[in-house]
């Protein structure tokens, strides 16, 4: 890292103009959350491997900003050359630079790696101190990264209609109708999952996300796909042609954006395009292909639509700013509203996934008892021995999670994990997005909490589930914390709310049981999830962040329900299910708004041993019993006899308690004396 910083500072000095600072974002050319190995530039310079963060390098300092999910991880991974800046607690990057970098300073950034929105915010902030944001012509990190991985050249895979549920022609038609409504003649689409969703293609260019490195430009009568042509098989090329999609080289998106700005981008504007048909002369032919072209004669305005949070500043800079519509992509909401085929696929995928998780928990329960003498998933006692068998038999966070992947891999339509499994024991579970490494990970410990947040990609859906368990004797404090998290999880998952309600308004439901005792967590409560696409999907979310106010929850959206609690250096607890928003069917309908609720589609038991039942209200006990009953009925057909027996025991109903009058004082005492 030290050599990289020195080399970068040398390039900054020799740059024209000389750079006082260099910004290194986490994102790739598509503003992705998860990026390919080649695009992990911020990881390379800083050593911090989390998915979110921003590095700033000056001639004398190196700073890294990240959010609450990664405070502990960043503190562990950053060398002494780096200073950790905690978002929400320390000054934001623009404020820090205004106070610590001279006036008239030049601050460099690769314009392909920042969004329009971010670049414009920085430009406004820097201008207050006469500082200037400089777009570098080359990425300086690439210049010093000697062993940078090569670009991915994995094949483009056509996603069958039996899983996609909607044709490309239908999606293009709907998009063009929205373009016309917004008086736009074209849209530049840069988000990888939006390109994949629109054209019904998938790929393996980014680990855990089944996407292809590609751009798209859609006009009123043409559709362009910018991709490394080596990724297209003859079948994929035929598919593109059948759907009226013109294939261009990945790098041509830059020059085509210039042509688009002057209204010269047509299907025949490049002699490299074998089809050679033009926008004006061939619109009827393209209509025949079923790609939903709208005649240009029906259109009078001249805007180009780009999503300011997804489009890179480099492409935006090639357009005429006064002729650009900066507005959230209409594809984000379209993609979030799952069609019936996608919803059915998600439900089926989650059933198979739930079976894999139960198989894993049953296997892990047996291993913890045999290897460590643990009392196990059901009994509550200190472990008998931690040295029962040879070292070669011991379990680690990685070897255990590998077994979970093995169970998932045996399921129909499995295509890989949806994110790196967070398999974490004890203090590691307090690191919210902990990612264990085989060389350094911890051994499982029957006397400590174990948190496992995991998910998979199936052809018919994407999954994300978290369960927290203990194989020994949990403390009263751990039980109280787990129960508070469970109460919040139930409260949100069982909510009824009017149409128009956003995730910002609902976030409090998951936190209230924790807030009552002065506890909280530093991450959002829920995110959308893709249909064999990204595990984190917008535009909606359930969160304390103001952005959660932007989009109300709507019928057929997916969203997670994942409150948690973490004690640094001790333990972490999180419970997560995927939900589908559906009609509420309430007895009354105040204001004629219509009411909504959630349908749980994740199936795996909550560990009763970690629940202090006396702290649950009768309706919470009823909810738990109902969920467990469904869980057993749904998953049993996918399990062998011993696994089914384990699940039956794990989902036995909790009897109503007669100690409800003591619950408030007991919970308060547990937290006070912890």
Secondary structure, 3 states (H helix, E strand, C coil): CHHHHHHHHHHHHHCCCCCCEEEEECCCCCCCCCCCHHHCHHHHHHCCCCCCCEEEEECCCEEEEECHHHHHHHHHHCCCCCEEEECCCCCCHHHHHHHHCCCCCEEEEEHHHCEHHHHHHHHHHHHCCCCEEEEECCCHHHHHCCCCCCCCCCCCEECCHHHHCCCHHHHHHHHHHHHHHCCEEEEEECCHHHHHHHHCEECCCECCECCCCCEEEEECCCEEEECCHHHCCHHHHHHHHHCCEEEECCCHHHHHHHHHHCCCCCCCCCCCCCCCCCCCCCHHHHHHCCCCCCCHHHCCCCEEEECCCCCEHHHHCCCCHHHEEECCCHHHHHHHCCCHHHHHHHHHHHHHHHHHHHHHHHHHHHHHHHHHCCCCCCCCCCCCCCCCCCHHHCCEHHHHHHHHHHHHHCCCCEEEECCCCEEEEHHHHHCCCCCCCCCCCCECCCCCCEEEEECEEECCEECCEEEEECCCCCCHHHHHHHHHHHHHHHHHHCCCEECCCEHHHHHHHHHHHHHCCCCCCCCCCEEECCCCCCCCEEEEEECCCHHHHCCECCCCCEEEECCEEEECCCEEEECEEEEEEEECCCCCCHHHCCEEEEEECCCCCCCHHHCCHHHCCHHHHHHHHHHHHHHHHHHHHHCCHHHHHHHHHHCCCCCCCCCHHHHHHHHHHHHHHC
